Amino acid sequence: MTGIPFLIVFVLAIVVMIVLISKFKVHPFISILLVSLILGLIGGIPFVDKTVDDTKISGIASVIGAGFSGTFTSIGIVIILGAMIGAILEVTGAALKLADMVCKLVGEKHPEVAIMIMGWVVSIPVFCDSGFVVLNPIRKALVKRTKSSAVAMTICLSAGLYASHVFIPPTPGPIAAANTLGIGNNILLVMGLGVLVSIPALVGTYFFAKSAGKKIKSSDEVADNGEEIMSYEELVASYGELPSGFLSLAPIIVPIILMAMSNVASIFGWTGAVYTLFAFLGTPIIALAVGVAFAVVLLFKMKLGDKLYDLTNDTLKTVGPILFVTAAGGVLGKVISATSLVSFITENANVFQTIGIFFPFLLAAILKSAQGSSTVAITTTAGIMAPLMGALGMSSPAMAALCVIAIGAGAMTVSHANDSYFWVVTNFGEMTPEQGYKTQTLGTLVEGLCSMAGVFILSLFLH
């Protein structure tokens, strides 16, 4: 099947996948693989490998295998190393130290800005769900100390965590999307654009939070529930002692510096042993491995070295589902590339180019709203976009990186009841589900739209 009929089948396949995941609660891994198999067979991929006119044509099993293994080859280790860094920062209290450094930099006169930047920094290596739990005691202490709105602080913390979660590697989603779209060795570009787009996202959400905080009161604001809120000093004491600023920051900043130096060496045309050294150290796998090494030093420095085995084991359990879903997204992309859909879009590129950079945003937003997981939305959308990049005029590194950010913007639009993060924010923010819809859901809508506005503005200057 080709042309418009197959395009209609493709749209229906995506709808079926969404319904399977959201309504019938079929695991995304199974749903994506099942839809990929059916879509591939309808799209003309043969049942078995065969040779036509001396040209080998892969069968559906080979295409699925290639898509699955290709994803593991490119990003599996990177995702594991990034998650390892985050786990160690959590258990050592380094995440709190980073938050404290940001608070001292911003000052206590602007608690909403402080908590938002805290979240943004901490969620670069730490999942947003975990980051909210880690930083929530500080949020509550700041609310009590500054008499600011608890709801506004909750929205700001959530938004800060969410922005870096969907935009900035080493969070698994952006890493997976970057590799899927062919810019895995240019992670620094994705980081830079993610930082830029975070600005309108956080500014827009800040003003929304200030407005919502005047209208909505959480349970801890309308009544004294008797819970004792720890001061920052008491929170620090619960860890015994927080690590130094250098040790806390090194696992994050060193990999970034190494990747930056690799780009610098390439830009300035360095050659010989110097270029080889920086190119080697700047490879994402090696750079993050160095970050893990610094994190392990931090772990032993805090006399928690005996927890390394359990931390590693828990990390592998955590990232396992992410890796498999990511690989399933790679299968979908491989199947699409093996059908006639790419050639059809190429022949009709002018129609799709009218949507331009909004296409990945809308696709990711639909997937996110339907099934809840930002990571699934990012990886699945990237898998769909990968074979279409050339036809949509996004084949350059800059546009591919911007496409990753557009996908991230869609993947935060919106967080509601089918998203675990919605319940983390609502419950720890001491709000009812109805209040959660008015704060977390609307807040992520504002954040996603403001992010996409930033992406669109950047698209006018990047090619």
N, C-alpha and C positions, 0 to 999 in steps of 0.2 A: 504494500500500500504506500502511496506517495501523495505529494501535493496537499491540497486543502483537507481531504478526508483524513490523512494521517495527522495533520495538525490538530484536527478536531479530536482524534483519538488520543493524541498527546495531552491535550487539555483535560479530557475526561480521565485519563490515567492519573494525572496529578490530583484531580478532585477525588478519585477513588482512594488514592494514597492518603489524602487528608482525612477522609471519612473513616478509613480503616484505623488510623492512628487516634483520631480525636473521639469518634463516637463508639467504635467497637473495641477500643483499647488494645488493638493489636500492636505489638512492639514495633517501633520504627524500623529496626533492623529487618524484621520479617516483611513488613509492609513495603519497604523500599525494594527489597530483593524480589518480592513477588510481582510488583508492578514493573520492575525492570525486565523480568523474564517475559511477561505477557507483552509488554510494549515492544521488546526486541523481536519477538516472533511475529507480531502483527506488522512490524516495520520491515520485515523481509530478511532478517538474519536467519541463516539456515540452521536446521536442528543439529547438524554435525559439521565438522571441518570438511571442506571440499576444495578441489582445484578446478578452475575454469580458465581455459586458454593460458595455461602455465602460471596463473595467478591464484595463490592460496587465499581462500576466503574462510575466515574463522567462524566456527559455529557458535551458538548461543552460550554453551558452557565455557568455551575458550574466552569469549568476550567478557563474561562475568568474572572468570578467574583472573583475567588480566586487569580488570578494573579494581578488583579487590586487593590483589597483591601489589599493584602499583601504588595504592594509597599507603599501605604499610611500609613500602620501601622508602617513600618520600618523607613521611611525617611521623611515623610511629614513635621513633626514638625521641624526636623533638617534643612531642606531646607528653611523653613520660617524664622527660627531664624537667620540663616546665612545671608539671604538677609536683615533682619532687621538691623543687625550690619552694613552692607555695606551702607545702606541708611542713617543711622545716621552719619556715618563717612563722607559721602559726604556733607550733609547739614550743618554740624558744622565746616567744614574746617579741620577736623582731618586728612583727606586723604592728604591734602596739607602739614600739619605739619609732617606727616610721611615721605613724599617725601623730605621735607627740612632736616630732620634728616639724611636721607641717603646721601643727597648731601653734607652735612657738613662732613660726615664720609669719603666719597670717595674723595671729593675735586673737584675743578672746572677745574683742568688740564686734567681731563679725562671725559668730559661731556657725551660722548656716554655711558661709563660705568655707570656714575651717573644716567642718565635717564633710562637706562635699569634696574638697581637695584630698582630705584623708582617704575617703572612699576611693577616689580616682587613683591615688598612688598605690594603695594596698591591693586593689583588685587587678593590678597589672600581673602579679604572679599568683594571686589567690582568687578562687572562684567567688563570685559575688554573693552567693548564699552564705558561704563560710565567712566572708569578709563582713557581712552585716552582723552576724552573730558575734564576731570578734570585736567589732567597733561599737556595737550597741550599748555596752556599759559606759563607754566614753560619751556617747550621744546623750544618755540619760543624765550622766554627771554634769555635762555642759548645760543641759536644759535647766537643771536645778541651780547651777551656779550663775547662769546668765539670765534666767527668767524668760527665756525665749520659747517660742511655740514648739511643743513636742512634735506635732504633726509636720510642721515646716522642716524641722531637723530630720525627721524620718524620711521625708521626700528627698531632701538634699543628699542624705547619706545613700539612699537607694540609687539616686541618679548618678552620683559620683562613681559608685561601684559598677553600675551598669554600663557606663560609657566606656571605661577601659576594658570591661569584660567582653564587649562585642567589637571593639576597635583595635585594641593594642595587644600584639603578641607579647609574651608567650602564652596567653590564653589560647586554649586549643582551637576554638572556632576560627579566629582570624588566621592562625597558622595553617589550619587545614585549607581554608579558602585560598590563601596566598599560594600554597603549593598546588592546589587543584587548578588554579588559573595561571600557573606557569611562572610565578615570581617568588618562588620559595627561597631563592638565594638573594632576594632584595627585600628582606623583611624590614630593614631600616626605613625604606620608603613607605611601607605600609604603616609603620610606627609614626613617622612624621605626619602623614596625612591624618592618621587617627587622632593625633594630638591636636591638629588644627580644627578638625571637625568636632572634637570634644568641646571646643570653646562655645560655639553657638548652642550646642546641645545643653551644656550646663548653665549658660546664661538664661536661656529660655525657661528651663526647669526651675531655676532659682526664683524667678519672678512668679512662676506658677505656685511654687511652694509658699512664698510669702503671702500670696493671696489666699491659698487654701488654708493656711495656718490661722487666718483670721476668722474663717467660717466654720472650721471643723475642729473639734476637741476630742482627743483620745481619752481613754478611761483613766489614765494616770494624771490627766489634767483636771477632770471634773470631780474626782474623788481621791482621797488618800487611801490607797489600797494596802497601806501598812508595810510595803516592801522597802527595805533599806537600800538606798542607792549608794553604791560605793563611790568615794571620791577617787580622783586619779591616783593619788598616793596609795590608797587602799588597793586599787586595782593592780598597781605595780607590785605591791607587797604580796599579792596572791601568786605572782610569778616568782617571788623571791628576789629577783633582780633582773632588770632588762639588759640586753646586750648593748654594746656601744653603737653609736650611730654608724661608724664605718662598717662594722661587721654586719649590721642590719641591712645596710644599703648595698654592700658589695655584691651579693648574689644577683641583684637586679641590674646595677649600673655597669658592672664589669662586662657582662655579655653584650650590653648595648654599645659600650666603648669598642669592644673587639669587632663587632659587626660594622661599626662606623669606620674604624681604621681600615677594614677590608675595602669598603667603598672608596675611602680616600686614596688608598693605594691604586685602585683601578682608575679613578678619575685623573690622578696625576701621572699615570702611566709608569709607575714604579716597576722595576724589573729585577730579575735575579732572586737571590735568597730573601731579600727584604719583602718583595712582593709575595713570594711563596709562603713566607711565615705569616704575613697578615691575611692572605687569602685563606690559609689553612685555619687560623684561629678565628677568622670571621665567618666561617661556615656555621650556620645556625646550630647544627648538632654539636660541633666542637665548642662554640661560644657558650651554649647552655650547659655543656658538660663542665666547663670551667666555672660557671655559675653554681652548679651543684657542688663542685669541689669547695668553693667558698662557703656554701651553705653547710656542708659537712664539718668544716672547720668551726663554724659558728656553733653547730650542734655539740661538738666535743668541748668547745670553750665554755659552753653553758652546762657542762657535765651531764649531758643527756645522750652521750654516744651509745649507751646501751639500748636506746630506742630506735637506732638506725634501721635495724632489721625489720621491726614492726612497722615503722614509717614507710619503708620501701614496699613492704607487702601490702599495706593499706592503700598506698598510692597506685599500685598495679591493679588492685581491685576497683579503685575509683575510676581510673582512666580506661579500663577494659571496655565497658559499655560505650564510652565515647569513641574509642578507636574503631569498634565494630560498626557503629552507626556511621562514622566518617567513611569507613571503607565501603559501606553500602551506598553512600552518596557517590563515591567514586565509581561504583558499578553502574549506577544510573547514568552518570556522565559518559561512561565508556559505551554503554548501550546506545545512547542518543547519537554519539559520534559515528556509530556503525550503521545507522539507518540513513534514510534520505532526508531527514529533517534539516540537517546542516546545509545541504546543497539547496534545498527549497528556500531556506531563509536567505542564503547568499544570493539567490536569484531574485528575491523580493526584499533585499536589504533596506531599500528606501522606505518601505512601509514600517519596518521595525525600528529604523533609526529615528523615526519621528518620536518614539517613546524614549529612546536613548538611555541615559543613565538611570531613568526612573523605572525601567523594566526590572532590573535585579532588586530594586527596593520594594516594588509592589509584590513581586514573587515571594521574597523573603517575609514580607509583612503578612501575606496570606498564610504561609506555612507556619509562621510564629503564632499568629492568632488562633490557628486551627489546632495545633498540637502542643503548644506550650514551651517547648525547649528552644532556646535561642541557638544553642550549638547545633541541634538537628536542622533548624531553619537555615543556618549559615552554611553548613556542609552540604545539605541537599541542594540549596540554590546554587552554590558554587559548582556542584556537579552538573547541574542543568546548564549553567552559563558557559562552562569550559569549552564545549565544542562550538559555541555560538559567538565567541569573542571577536573573531575576525569579521564575521558577517555584520556584527553590530558596531564595528569601528572602534573596538576597545583592545586592540592587540598590542599597543605600545605598553611598556612597563608602567608609565605614569597612569594611563587609563585603566590598566588591569588592577593596579593598586587602589585606584579610586573606586573601581567596581567592588573590591573587597569591602571598602568602607560603606558603600551604598548598601551592600548586602547586610552589613552590620547594623546600619540604621533601620533597615526593614525588620531585622531580627529582634529589635527591642520594641516593635510596634505590633501589638501591645501585650503587656503582662496582665493576665487575669486568672481566673480560678483554675485553669488547667496547667498553670505554671507554678512550680514549687517555690520560686522566688517570691511570687505574690503572697503566698502563705507565710513565708519567713518574714517578709516586711510587715504584713498585716498583724501577725501574732506578736512579734517582738516589738512592734510599734504600738501594741495594745489598742488596736482598732478593730471594729466589727468588719465583716466581709463587705457590707454596704459602704462603709467608710473606705475600705480598701479599693473599691471600684472608683470612688471619687478622688482618691489620692494616687495610689500606685498605678492603676489602669490609665487614668487621665494623664498622670504625670509621664508615663512612658510614651503615651501618644504625643504629648508636647515635645518630649525629648527626641523621639524618632523624627517628627516633622521638622524640628529645628536642625537636626543633624542632616536631614536630606536637603534642606535649604543650603546648608554649608557645602554639601557635596555638589549641588548644582552650580553654585558660584564658582567652586574650584574647577568644575568641568568646562567652564567658559575660558579658562586660561591654560588648561592642560590638554595635551594632544598625544 
